């Protein structure tokens, strides 16, 4: 059966590395990273003469949801040509919205595909260190305003994704240490190859 795989968590939990490692281990997978759209988003900030801040009201109102719409549309189209599509993106609002998730699952059902969510669990201390180490301009505001930023993040697995009306399968990927990563990658790959 076809699968849309969402690798998701708050930022800096290791989604990108995990997504790439999973994609390398699977046969015939289309890998999509929402961060690829950042170049377009930066241009929107520039044209609008707005400060580049992916935590701003401007971003939330004018860019954020469109990035998700585009990456999901690309994934749905890719499922016409391959059996597995993996999206690397936080989906922090979408996963907690039952209507959104049910609508996505219905679109996938029309393509005879199932929805698999891989929830990445990483400790907040590890997230903070990774954000510092990756030294990305998308994190500048977050690091400069860490307490404010982290208070807006929800590291708890969304209850909504445990609902079979929203998600066909959920896999938890523990990623706070090398040992957790190694155990989780084996488990997840085995389940995705079933």
C-alpha positions, 0 to 999 in steps of 0.5 A: 500500500502507498504511504505518506510518511510525515516525520514531525516534531518541534524544530531542532529535534533531529527531523532532517537527519532522521528523515534523510536516514529513513529515506536512504534505507527505504526503496522508492521513496520521494523525500520532501523537506519543507525547509526547501521552501524557505528560499521563497519565503525569504523573498516574500519577507524581502518584497514585503519589506519585513524583517526575516523572522519565521516566528513573527505575526507576518510569517504566521499570517502570510507564509506559514500555511502556504508552505504546508499547502505546497509541500502536501500538494507536492506529496500528493502529486508524487504519490501518483508516481511512487509508493512512498513519500516522506515529508520532513516538517514540524506540522505543529498546528496541523497534527493538533487539528482533527479536521485537517488530519481527517481531510488529509487522510481522506485525500490519501484514501482517494489515492489508496495511500495510508498516513504514517506519522513518525513523531520524534521525541527529543529532550529540550536540552538536546534541542537547545544545543542542536539549535546552537550547533546548526547556527541557522538564521531561521533560529536567530530569534528563537535563540535570542528569545529562548524562554519566550520561544520554548514556552510556545513549543509543545513537545508532547505527542499530539493526542489527535494522531492517536485517533485512527480517523486521523492517522493510520499508523504512528511511530515514535522515534526517540532521539535524545542520544546516539543509542536512542537513535540507533534503536529507533532507526532499526525499529522504524525502518522495519515497520515502514518496510512491512 
